[in-house]
Amino acid sequence: MTTFRSLSFGSFATTATCLALTTVLAQTNNIAVNRDGAAPHPHGLLDVQSNYLLPQTQKGVLIPRMIDTERDAIAAPANGLTVYVTAPTSEEGFWFFDNGIWNRIMPGSPWDILGNTGTVPGVGVGQNYLGTSDAQPLVFRTNNLERARVDLQGDFGVGVINPVEKLDLLGAIKQTGTAATNTAGTIRYTTYNALWPITPFNPYSYSQHEGNINGTPTGWRKIENDYTEVKGASYAAAGSP
């Protein structure tokens, strides 16, 4: 075990001897850096403590600082290598190397399974989002199996690995209820009304899908083809019941 302490100016020979001894011991033992000579933790190869008497004299650990081009110029970096990038502003912060890629250690807390507070939505440095920051899709899993993903074009696939539309799914869609906005293109599902026509607020005696055609409360039209029109035939509006 080797303990580092502040060295006063003394003979060069004494300082050189201490440094040489430290180098030798550091190759085989764990090292403690502190002010009181405490032994390092047995599981720590390097145990650094800032245990000074006054709060204003406490110290931290500074890792290498460089700009982004100097980081990228490091030849064959080892997994876990960590640096602090000082410029440009868009890349300022801590970075670590893992499996061929430099990864940024983003500021703030990670997404919490109990929810997050103080988030700042939007686009730009310091704003928060759930997703990827490189050219990779966002994948959702349950039981460690992929269930859905958002690809690079923003297409959302459910049960589909390579979606080709804004919503591409393998399976069916279930709609329930009429709580929908009166917006053209909106689809809703109206359930069977056993009291029709006594209750005028739901003037349907059968369950049906509806689509809004003009953005008004009266713009809802039934989607089901009850008249068995021939496929490919010209459209004819249904007559009055």
Residue frames relative to the residue before (quaternion, step in Angstrom):
aa qw qx qy qz dx dy dz
M 1.0000 0.0000 0.0000 0.0000 0.00 0.00 0.00
T 0.1081 -0.7870 0.6066 0.0313 3.53 -0.98 0.95
T 0.1452 -0.7834 0.6005 0.0680 3.58 -0.89 0.95
F 0.2631 -0.7555 0.5810 0.1499 3.57 -0.85 1.02
R 0.0013 -0.7615 0.6482 0.0042 3.56 -1.03 0.83
S 0.6187 -0.5108 0.4208 0.4234 3.54 -1.28 0.28
L 0.2479 -0.7789 0.5641 0.1164 3.56 -0.85 1.01
S 0.3302 -0.7181 0.5742 0.2137 3.59 -0.86 0.94
F 0.6244 -0.5318 0.4041 0.4050 3.52 -1.25 0.38
G 0.1235 0.7770 -0.6034 0.1299 3.55 -0.65 1.10
S 0.7691 -0.3026 0.2336 0.5121 3.50 -1.11 -0.54
F 0.5599 -0.6117 0.4516 0.3294 3.55 -1.08 0.75
A 0.6254 0.5556 -0.3374 0.4317 3.56 1.05 -0.76
T 0.6568 0.5110 -0.3159 0.4557 3.58 0.96 -0.87
T 0.6574 0.5075 -0.3076 0.4643 3.57 0.96 -0.90
A 0.6597 0.5101 -0.3099 0.4567 3.58 0.92 -0.88
T 0.6381 0.5281 -0.3255 0.4561 3.56 1.03 -0.80
C 0.6525 0.5122 -0.3148 0.4613 3.59 0.97 -0.85
L 0.6573 0.5084 -0.3106 0.4616 3.58 0.96 -0.84
A 0.6476 0.5128 -0.3181 0.4653 3.55 0.98 -0.83
L 0.6526 0.5088 -0.3153 0.4645 3.59 0.97 -0.86
T 0.6313 0.5363 -0.3279 0.4543 3.54 1.02 -0.83
T 0.6456 0.5311 -0.3244 0.4425 3.58 0.91 -0.87
V 0.6701 0.4986 -0.3051 0.4575 3.56 0.92 -0.89
L 0.7069 0.4656 -0.2773 0.4545 3.58 0.82 -0.97
A 0.6203 0.5643 -0.3493 0.4180 3.58 1.07 -0.66
Q 0.6195 0.5580 -0.3500 0.4271 3.57 1.15 -0.39
T 0.7921 0.3056 -0.1483 0.5071 3.59 1.13 -0.51
N 0.7790 0.3075 -0.1500 0.5255 3.64 1.13 -0.54
N 0.5212 -0.5833 0.4977 0.3746 3.54 -1.32 0.20
I 0.3165 -0.7769 0.5324 0.1128 3.54 -1.16 0.74
A 0.1730 -0.7584 0.6204 0.1001 3.56 -1.10 0.79
V 0.0985 -0.7518 0.6495 0.0579 3.55 -1.05 0.86
N 0.3113 0.7372 -0.5347 0.2716 3.59 -0.39 1.25
R 0.5368 -0.6396 0.4506 0.3157 3.57 -1.29 -0.02
D 0.7467 0.4239 -0.2290 0.4586 3.61 1.18 -0.33
G 0.5618 -0.6473 0.3772 0.3509 3.56 1.23 0.23
A 0.3457 0.7505 -0.5018 0.2559 3.61 1.20 0.31
A 0.5156 -0.6421 0.4732 0.3129 3.53 -1.11 0.75
P 0.5299 -0.6241 0.4551 0.3501 3.61 -1.08 0.59
H 0.5979 -0.5348 0.4425 0.4010 3.54 -1.24 0.42
P 0.5377 -0.6660 0.3973 0.3310 3.63 -0.81 0.86
H 0.7049 0.4411 -0.2769 0.4815 3.62 1.13 -0.47
G 0.6562 0.5165 -0.3122 0.4530 3.58 1.25 -0.09
L 0.3731 -0.7136 0.5434 0.2375 3.57 -0.73 1.02
L 0.7680 0.0719 -0.0446 0.6348 3.56 1.17 -0.70
D 0.0492 -0.8012 0.5958 -0.0274 3.58 -0.63 1.17
V 0.0460 -0.8212 0.5676 -0.0356 3.58 -0.33 1.29
Q 0.0020 0.7953 -0.6055 0.0308 3.57 -0.82 1.02
S 0.1881 -0.7454 0.6279 0.1218 3.54 -1.09 0.82
N 0.1651 0.8290 -0.5076 0.1666 3.55 0.47 1.25
Y 0.1614 0.7914 -0.5640 0.1719 3.56 0.70 1.14
L 0.6397 -0.5754 0.3648 0.3558 3.56 -1.24 0.41
L 0.7819 0.2936 -0.1485 0.5295 3.58 0.94 -0.81
P 0.5708 -0.6201 0.4062 0.3532 3.61 -0.96 0.78
Q 0.6903 0.5042 -0.3019 0.4220 3.59 0.89 -0.82
T 0.6696 0.4850 -0.3115 0.4684 3.59 1.23 -0.18
Q 0.4354 0.6983 -0.4709 0.3179 3.61 1.23 0.03
K 0.1894 -0.7921 0.5770 0.0608 3.56 -1.14 0.72
G 0.2858 -0.7480 0.5735 0.1729 3.54 -1.26 0.45
V 0.5248 -0.5950 0.4983 0.3496 3.54 -1.33 -0.26
L 0.1735 -0.7784 0.5983 0.0777 3.58 -0.85 0.99
I 0.2145 -0.7658 0.5936 0.1232 3.54 -0.77 1.06
P 0.7110 -0.4658 0.2885 0.4408 3.63 -1.17 0.32
R 0.1864 -0.7736 0.6003 0.0796 3.56 -1.01 0.94
M 0.1287 0.7820 -0.5914 0.1487 3.55 -0.97 0.94
I 0.5100 -0.6025 0.4921 0.3671 3.56 -1.29 0.12
D 0.7197 -0.4915 0.2743 0.4065 3.56 -1.25 0.39
T 0.6539 0.5165 -0.3307 0.4430 3.61 0.99 -0.73
E 0.6263 0.5147 -0.3363 0.4793 3.58 1.11 -0.61
R 0.6147 0.5292 -0.3465 0.4712 3.58 1.05 -0.70
D 0.7057 0.4733 -0.2721 0.4516 3.57 0.84 -0.99
A 0.6517 0.5292 -0.3148 0.4428 3.59 1.21 -0.44
I 0.4565 0.6698 -0.4663 0.3544 3.61 1.24 -0.06
A 0.3414 -0.7699 0.5096 0.1759 3.57 -0.66 1.13
A 0.8629 -0.0701 0.0140 0.5003 3.56 -0.91 1.05
P 0.0320 0.8294 -0.5567 0.0332 3.64 0.62 1.03
A 0.4637 -0.6782 0.5013 0.2715 3.54 -1.10 0.74
N 0.5851 -0.5584 0.4506 0.3778 3.56 -1.18 0.57
G 0.7699 0.3145 -0.2597 0.4909 3.56 -0.85 1.01
L 0.4625 0.6719 -0.4582 0.3532 3.61 1.23 -0.15
T 0.0966 -0.8203 0.5637 -0.0064 3.57 -0.78 1.07
V 0.0098 0.7818 -0.6225 0.0352 3.56 -1.00 0.89
Y 0.3255 -0.7004 0.5872 0.2423 3.54 -1.33 0.17
V 0.2389 -0.7802 0.5669 0.1134 3.56 -0.66 1.17
T 0.2591 -0.8015 0.5274 0.1105 3.58 -0.77 1.08
A 0.7987 0.0211 0.0068 0.6013 3.61 1.15 -0.47
P 0.5269 -0.1533 -0.8358 -0.0204 1.55 -2.20 1.25
T 0.7254 -0.4521 0.2929 0.4286 3.56 -1.30 0.28
S 0.6426 0.5547 -0.3272 0.4152 3.59 1.02 -0.78
E 0.7586 0.3301 -0.1926 0.5277 3.62 1.20 -0.42
E 0.3797 0.7449 -0.4810 0.2638 3.59 1.22 0.15
G 0.5670 0.5805 -0.4437 0.3805 3.55 -0.88 0.96
F 0.6716 -0.4812 0.3838 0.4123 3.54 -1.37 -0.16
W 0.0504 -0.7753 0.6295 0.0042 3.54 -1.11 0.85
F 0.0611 -0.7799 0.6202 0.0588 3.57 -1.11 0.66
F 0.4099 -0.7168 0.5202 0.2179 3.56 -1.15 0.70
D 0.1096 0.7898 -0.5939 0.1069 3.57 -0.92 0.95
N 0.8624 -0.1128 0.0412 0.4917 3.56 -0.75 1.16
G 0.7960 -0.3633 0.1578 0.4577 3.54 0.72 1.12
I 0.7351 0.3731 -0.2141 0.5240 3.62 1.23 -0.03
W 0.3565 -0.6792 0.5966 0.2359 3.55 -1.13 0.76
N 0.1094 -0.8031 0.5855 0.0155 3.57 -0.77 1.08
R 0.3640 -0.7383 0.5268 0.2119 3.55 -0.91 0.92
I 0.3087 -0.6984 0.6132 0.2025 3.56 -1.07 0.82
M 0.2587 -0.8229 0.4881 0.1332 3.53 -0.09 1.32
P 0.5190 -0.6414 0.4585 0.3300 3.60 -1.07 0.66
G 0.7105 0.4383 -0.3307 0.4401 3.54 -1.24 0.44
S 0.6365 -0.5374 0.4065 0.3752 3.51 -1.36 -0.01
P 0.5333 -0.6029 0.4675 0.3655 3.60 -1.15 0.44
W 0.6458 -0.4826 0.3952 0.4403 3.56 -1.27 0.19
D 0.2879 -0.7876 0.5323 0.1158 3.54 -0.78 1.12
I 0.4940 -0.6679 0.4658 0.3048 3.58 -0.99 0.78
L 0.6746 0.4460 -0.2979 0.5072 3.60 1.25 -0.18
G 0.6666 -0.4922 0.3019 0.4714 3.57 1.26 0.21
N 0.2840 -0.7595 0.5666 0.1463 3.55 -1.23 0.53
T 0.1862 -0.7560 0.6168 0.1155 3.52 -1.23 0.60
G 0.7840 0.3508 -0.2413 0.4517 3.54 -1.25 0.40
T 0.3648 0.7380 -0.4998 0.2692 3.60 1.14 0.43
V 0.2305 -0.7546 0.6032 0.1167 3.54 -1.20 0.66
P 0.1788 -0.8138 0.5422 0.1086 3.63 -0.11 1.20
G 0.4810 0.6592 -0.4937 0.3005 3.53 -1.20 0.50
V 0.5025 -0.6187 0.5108 0.3222 3.53 -1.34 -0.33
G 0.6090 0.5469 -0.4099 0.4025 3.57 -0.83 0.94
V 0.6888 -0.4680 0.3554 0.4246 3.54 -1.35 0.17
G 0.8118 0.2581 -0.2017 0.4834 3.57 -0.90 0.93
Q 0.6286 0.5074 -0.3542 0.4711 3.59 1.23 -0.04
N 0.4220 -0.7657 0.4561 0.1663 3.52 -1.02 0.92
Y 0.0999 0.7731 -0.6225 0.0700 3.53 -1.18 0.64
L 0.3562 -0.6812 0.5885 0.2506 3.52 -1.32 0.31
G 0.5192 0.6292 -0.4327 0.3837 3.58 -0.46 1.13
T 0.5939 -0.5531 0.4444 0.3793 3.54 -1.28 -0.44
S 0.3199 -0.7512 0.5474 0.1836 3.57 -1.16 0.62
D 0.6888 0.3839 -0.2861 0.5443 3.59 1.26 0.12
A 0.6812 -0.5006 0.3486 0.4048 3.58 -1.30 0.04
Q 0.4520 0.6445 -0.4799 0.3872 3.56 0.61 1.22
P 0.5070 -0.6473 0.4639 0.3297 3.63 -1.04 0.67
L 0.4250 -0.6516 0.5592 0.2865 3.53 -1.34 0.32
V 0.1311 -0.8220 0.5540 0.0128 3.57 -0.58 1.21
F 0.1774 -0.7601 0.6188 0.0883 3.57 -1.05 0.89
R 0.0665 -0.8112 0.5809 0.0001 3.57 -0.91 0.98
T 0.0241 -0.7135 0.6940 0.0936 3.49 -1.41 0.36
N 0.8210 0.0939 -0.1280 0.5484 3.57 -1.01 0.89
N 0.6041 -0.6065 0.3098 0.4139 3.54 1.23 0.77
L 0.5857 0.5246 -0.3904 0.4789 3.58 1.18 0.55
E 0.4924 -0.6691 0.4654 0.3054 3.57 -0.93 0.87
R 0.1344 -0.8014 0.5813 0.0415 3.56 -0.88 1.03
A 0.7979 -0.0382 0.0545 0.5991 3.57 1.09 -0.68
R 0.0132 -0.7930 0.6087 0.0221 3.55 -1.29 0.37
V 0.2683 -0.6994 0.6347 0.1900 3.51 -1.35 0.47
D 0.2776 -0.7935 0.5173 0.1606 3.59 -0.57 1.13
L 0.7508 -0.4242 0.2736 0.4261 3.56 -1.33 0.02
Q 0.6777 0.4672 -0.2895 0.4886 3.61 1.19 -0.43
G 0.5599 -0.6158 0.3851 0.3988 3.59 1.29 -0.03
D 0.4473 0.6620 -0.4763 0.3671 3.61 1.23 0.22
F 0.2512 -0.7840 0.5584 0.1017 3.56 -0.91 1.00
G 0.0795 -0.8143 0.5750 0.0023 3.54 -0.63 1.16
V 0.1360 -0.7632 0.6278 0.0695 3.58 -0.94 0.94
G 0.8112 0.0296 -0.0767 0.5790 3.56 -0.31 1.25
V 0.6585 0.4504 -0.2869 0.5304 3.58 1.32 0.18
I 0.3545 -0.7655 0.5009 0.1936 3.58 -0.65 1.12
N 0.7902 0.1853 -0.0948 0.5763 3.59 1.03 -0.76
P 0.1032 -0.8251 0.5528 0.0540 3.64 0.26 1.21
V 0.2286 -0.7860 0.5647 0.1053 3.56 -1.12 0.74
E 0.7182 0.3079 -0.2327 0.5791 3.59 1.31 0.04
K 0.6883 -0.4666 0.3404 0.4389 3.57 -1.29 0.23
L 0.7565 0.0490 -0.0790 0.6473 3.58 1.21 -0.47
D 0.0607 0.7851 -0.6054 0.1160 3.54 -0.56 1.23
L 0.0959 0.8335 -0.5346 0.1011 3.58 -0.42 1.14
L 0.3156 -0.6930 0.6177 0.1965 3.48 -1.34 0.54
G 0.6688 0.4285 -0.3249 0.5132 3.56 -0.23 1.27
A 0.5675 -0.5910 0.4551 0.3486 3.56 -1.21 -0.44
I 0.3446 -0.6982 0.5863 0.2238 3.53 -1.37 0.30
K 0.1565 -0.7751 0.6055 0.0896 3.57 -0.92 0.90
Q 0.1028 -0.7804 0.6155 0.0381 3.55 -0.91 0.98
T 0.0229 -0.7929 0.6086 -0.0165 3.53 -1.02 0.81
G 0.8212 0.2792 -0.1988 0.4562 3.56 -1.02 0.83
T 0.4139 -0.7165 0.5206 0.2105 3.52 -1.34 0.38
A 0.4154 0.7103 -0.4751 0.3117 3.61 1.23 0.25
A 0.3256 0.7315 -0.5225 0.2929 3.54 0.23 1.31
T 0.5091 -0.6292 0.4859 0.3300 3.56 -1.18 0.50
N 0.4701 -0.6533 0.5116 0.3008 3.56 -1.17 0.56
T 0.2976 0.7465 -0.5190 0.2913 3.52 0.51 1.30
A 0.5191 -0.6446 0.4583 0.3240 3.55 -0.88 0.92
G 0.7649 0.3216 -0.2653 0.4910 3.56 -0.86 1.00
T 0.5495 0.6107 -0.3972 0.4091 3.60 1.26 -0.19
I 0.1739 -0.7743 0.6030 0.0815 3.57 -1.06 0.83
R 0.0130 0.7847 -0.6194 0.0209 3.57 -1.03 0.79
Y 0.3482 -0.7201 0.5610 0.2135 3.56 -1.34 0.13
T 0.1710 -0.7869 0.5893 0.0655 3.57 -0.76 1.07
T 0.3216 -0.7772 0.5132 0.1707 3.57 -0.71 1.07
Y 0.6896 -0.4900 0.3612 0.3924 3.53 -1.33 0.38
N 0.1850 -0.7794 0.5940 0.0742 3.55 -0.98 0.95
A 0.2693 -0.8096 0.5018 0.1420 3.57 -0.21 1.27
L 0.6919 0.4820 -0.2804 0.4586 3.59 1.20 -0.46
W 0.4117 0.7070 -0.4889 0.3027 3.60 1.21 0.08
P 0.6384 -0.2040 -0.7402 -0.0551 1.67 -1.95 1.57
I 0.3028 0.7821 -0.5050 0.2040 3.62 1.18 0.41
T 0.7437 0.3181 -0.1929 0.5554 3.60 1.00 -0.84
P 0.2667 -0.8188 0.4860 0.1488 3.60 -0.26 1.20
F 0.5625 0.6234 -0.4007 0.3665 3.61 1.18 -0.29
N 0.7580 0.1963 -0.1442 0.6051 3.57 1.22 -0.30
P 0.0400 -0.8724 0.4871 0.0033 3.57 0.38 1.23
Y 0.5250 0.6139 -0.4281 0.4052 3.60 0.93 0.88
S 0.2702 -0.7697 0.5573 0.1550 3.54 -0.91 0.89
Y 0.7487 0.2935 -0.1914 0.5628 3.59 1.26 -0.08
S 0.5363 -0.5909 0.4871 0.3548 3.54 -1.24 0.45
Q 0.1195 0.8035 -0.5730 0.1083 3.58 -0.99 0.75
H 0.4305 -0.6311 0.5757 0.2914 3.51 -1.37 0.40
E 0.1124 -0.7935 0.5964 0.0444 3.54 -1.09 0.77
G 0.1379 -0.7620 0.6253 0.0964 3.51 -1.21 0.58
N 0.3566 -0.7297 0.5400 0.2209 3.57 -1.00 0.82
I 0.2456 -0.8258 0.4994 0.0912 3.56 -0.72 1.10
N 0.8319 0.1999 -0.0917 0.5096 3.62 1.10 -0.43
G 0.5710 -0.6400 0.3774 0.3493 3.61 1.19 0.20
T 0.6193 0.5185 -0.3554 0.4704 3.60 1.18 0.42
P 0.6462 -0.5291 0.3646 0.4118 3.62 -1.19 0.35
T 0.7135 0.4167 -0.2604 0.4995 3.61 1.15 -0.48
G 0.5480 0.6647 -0.3694 0.3483 3.55 1.25 0.12
W 0.4656 0.6819 -0.4491 0.3413 3.58 1.22 0.30
R 0.0545 -0.7962 0.6023 -0.0159 3.57 -0.90 1.01
K 0.5205 -0.6408 0.4721 0.3091 3.53 -1.07 0.79
I 0.3451 -0.7591 0.5226 0.1774 3.57 -0.99 0.91
E 0.6127 0.5738 -0.3688 0.3990 3.62 0.94 -0.77
N 0.3606 -0.7299 0.5479 0.1924 3.55 -1.07 0.84
D 0.0861 -0.8349 0.5435 0.0159 3.55 0.13 1.30
Y 0.6813 0.5151 -0.2869 0.4338 3.56 1.18 -0.39
T 0.3545 -0.7783 0.4564 0.2455 3.58 1.35 0.19
E 0.0547 0.8099 -0.5755 0.0993 3.55 0.76 1.09
V 0.5121 -0.6381 0.4792 0.3177 3.57 -1.08 0.69
K 0.5074 -0.6514 0.4718 0.3093 3.54 -0.92 0.91
G 0.7945 0.2726 -0.2268 0.4930 3.54 -0.88 0.99
A 0.5504 0.6113 -0.4050 0.3992 3.59 1.23 -0.21
S 0.5941 -0.5611 0.4267 0.3875 3.57 -1.19 0.46
Y 0.5164 -0.6680 0.4467 0.2959 3.54 -1.08 0.78
A 0.0273 -0.7656 0.6425 0.0179 3.53 -1.12 0.77
A 0.4568 -0.6983 0.4771 0.2758 3.55 -0.75 1.03
A 0.5237 -0.6420 0.4611 0.3177 3.56 -1.04 0.78
G 0.4679 -0.6814 0.4884 0.2797 3.55 -1.07 0.72
S 0.6723 -0.4758 0.3633 0.4355 3.54 -1.27 0.04
P 0.4939 -0.6565 0.4670 0.3270 3.61 -0.98 0.73
